[in-house]
């Protein structure tokens, strides 16, 4: 005989909420990366030094955020 777990419905709702939050965060991250890839200097990495490249990424992110 199969015995059902009375807390299974609550567990399912909790896991669904967690999955939704994870997918929302992942979608936001993916859209941000795709917008940053549209910047030619970032896509081809013209900067020789890591500090310069990071500054370009920060400036591009600020420009995207201000839109």
Secondary structure as UniProt FT lines:
FT   TURN            6..7
FT   HELIX           8..37
FT   HELIX           40..44
FT   HELIX           50..66
//
